[in-house]
Amino acid sequence: MNVVAERVLWHFDEPRTDTALVRAAVWLEQLCVLCYETAAEALPGEARALARRFAAHERAHAAGMETVLQGLTVGVRNRPEPVDVVWHLPGLGHGTRATTLAQLVELEESMLSGYQEMARRIGDLELLRTVGTVTAGGAQHLVALRDALGRPLVPRAFERVG
Amino acid sequence: MSPPAGRAAGLSRRALLQAGALAGAGVLLGGCASETEAPSRRAEVGVLADLLAHERRVLGTLDPLAASLRGSDARRVRQLVAHDERHAAALLAALRARGAGAAAGAVASSIDAAPLARALLAKEAALAAYAAAPARLGDGALRVGVLQIGAAEAEHAGVLRLLLGHDPAPDAFAGLA
């Protein structure tokens, strides 16, 4: 497991309640926004436009998951900061175009795996209604990122980390 | 909210999950005790049969499409076909594990050959079913397997959009919201 996956999946492994799981998902989606914004500042041309557009998508994912959290009558406790980008994706924005895009692939793959863990453990299945659409959006980000990297677009029949 | 610096892998549950029933057709066999009272196993059979029907409809569009294409486009579509055949096999195995092999056999099979746009429509219909399915499945391991296939289906739809010359990820929610 790569370092990005290890650090992202920690957030999904730690919670012991549905509320904590959803809260972790919101925080991580907000982290994804910051990661794409950081990458956009460093990427050139079409890749920069792609990262900016996906930052907006991640903002929509965060809003969707925050709505799920509000349905549990709780709010967001804290939000990620730039230092959290440094911890989760070390060196993001300081490498080559390929390195940066590859880190974003690792981030998206880790989020998919994290949501799978969330789906496995969650008690209230109604909370999963938004997860299916969020993960579908994330999976399509992967196609675009892999295409930009010249990698196989769908390397696995069952999408999971490792 | 970040894990402490230098934290060891410490992902034993995840490691077990990844080392466990997640390989090949076994991905959907589950076997964990249900974590909720409902949905019932009967309801799960209905969901799985519906997903299998979608897979077969998609295969019905992709098979002739692959034959009509050349070069890298043909290779990409053939890879989707190979994935979907594995998805269908996993769903069939999960149905049989639930004593519903006959129901699987009764699922409608393929439709006529179709152009790329029609294949995308079928893929998007399958994707919508996969996105909705986890909330209707009581078995946690089964939910994971369905999400794994659903993510691959979303990727397939993205590939088909690329082949059509479109954006593979046109909106935040894969067109499902």
Interface residues (C-beta under 8 A of the other chain):
Chain A: M1 E6 R7 L9 W10 H11 D13 E14 A24 W27 F54 A56 H57 E58 A60 H61 G64 N78 P80 D84 W87 H88 L112 S113 Y115 Q116 E117 A119 R120 R121 I122 G123 L125 E126 L128 R129 V131 G132 T133 V134 T135 A136 G137 G138 A139 Q140 H141 L142 V143 A144 D147 P152 L153 V154 R156 A157 F158 E159 R160 V161 G162
Chain B: M1 S2 P3 A5 R7 A9 G10 L11 R13 R14 L17 Q18 L22 V27 E35 T36 P39 R76 Q79 L80 A82 H83 R86 H87 A90 L127 Y130 A131 A132 A133 P134 A135 R136 L137 G138 G140 A141 R143 V144 G145 L147 Q148 I149 G150 A151 A152 E153 A154 E155 H156 A157 G158 V159 L162 D167 P168 A169 D171 A172 F173 A174 L176 A177
